Amino acid sequence: MSTMNAAKPAISSVNDHRRAQFCAQWLWPATAVISVRGELDASNAAEIIDCGIRHSRPSGQLVLDLGAVEFFGVGCFACLHTRNVRFAGDNIDWTLIPSTAVSRVLGICDPACALPVSPDLPTALSTLRDHPRQLQLVNVDR
């Protein structure tokens, strides 16, 4: 299987650049990895959603690598939840790789483990390849 290795910095605003850096890399035509390093809080949390939208494709796959995030504000959890809902609607399989700081917040804000989490990049890619998101039937009352 061929891979595309086109790592490049994702677009970020000047204010956020000093505290958080986003880098997008396409591994395959429909699989992107977004790596984030630095600090994420309420001032730059929306970039998690924006960057994910810019670097995803309908029915594609995305890995959000937060392994190098040193600070993760509680307000950022809402952005991850929003990302999860949007990606489910767009049929995008995704997973996130948390740092210690991110894991701490997830332990408090996501005790049911609703967000897809992987310990490292090889596991994340394997999970996306071998266990795509299962569609769920919904009973709609009319």
N, C-alpha and C positions, 0 to 999 in steps of 0.2 A: 504494500500500500504506500503510495507516495505521500509526502508531507509537504506542506508549505510553511516555511519558516520566515515570516515577514514581521519580525518584532519592530515595533516603532512606538514612540511615546504617543499615548492617546491625548487628545486635545483636553487641556484643563485651563482654568482661569489663572491669571497671574497671582492672585491672592492665595489660591489653593496650592500652587506649585511648590512653595517653600515647605508646606506641611504635609502634603500628600502628592505622590507621583503615581500616575496611571500609565501602564504600558500594555498595549494590545498586541497579540500575536495570533496569527491564524495557523493552526496545525494542519487542518484539512479544510477543504472548501466550505464545510458547514460547521466547523468546530473552532471556536475562538477561546483563547486564554487571556484574561485580563488580570494582570499582576498589579497590586497596589502596595506601596511602601510608605511609611511615615505615620501621620496622625490623622484620624478621621473623627470629626465631631459635627455638631449642628451646622457649623459654618461651611462645611464642604461635603456633607453627607449626600446631598442631592446628586453629586457627581457619580455616586455609585449607580444610581438609576440611569442617568444620562449616558454614561459610558457604556453601560450594559445594553441600552437601546441602540446606540450607534454601532456597536460591534456584535450584534446578533442578527440572525436570519430566521424567518419563520420556519418552523420545523427543524431548527438547527440545534446545536449544543454549545454550551458556554461553561467555562470554569472560571470562577472568581477566586483568585489566589490572594487571600489576605494574610498569608503567612508572615509577611514582613511588616505588618501593621503594629506599631508600638503602642498606640493609644486608640481606643474605640469607644466613643461616647454612646451612652444608652440610646440617644436619639437616632443613632445610625441603624438601630434594629428595625425601626419603622421603614426605613428605605429598603432593607433586605426583604422585609415582609411584602412591601409593594412590588419589588422585583419578582418575588416568587409568584404573586397573583398575576402580574402582567405576563410573565413567561408561561404560566399555565394556560392563560387565554390564547397565547400565540403558539402553543404547542412547542415550546423551546425547553429542552431538557437542560438542566444546569445543576451545578454543585458548587459549594464553596469550600475553600481550604482555610480554616481559621488559625490565627496566631493565638498565643496564650491570652492576650487582651481581648480578642474577639470571642474566644471560648468562654471567658469569664462572663461576658455580657449575654451570650447565648444561654448559658446555664441559668441565668436569672430570668431573661425575657422569653425564652423558648424552652420551658421545661418539658414540653411534650415532644420536642425534637421534630418540629414540623418542617424546618428548613433542611434541605439536602446538604449534608456535610461529609467531606472526605478528609483523611489525614494528610494526604500528599498528592502531588500531581499524577504519578503513575496510577494510584488507586482511583483518583477522580476520573481519569480517562478510561480506565477499565470499567468502572461503574457505568459511565455514560454509554460505553459501547455494548456492554453485556446486559445491562438492566435499564432500558429506557423507561421513562415515566409511563405508568399505566393509566389509561383513560378510565374514568369512573362514570358510570351511568348516574344521571340525576333525575329524580322524580319531580316533575314540575306540576304543581296543582293549578288547574285552570278554573 
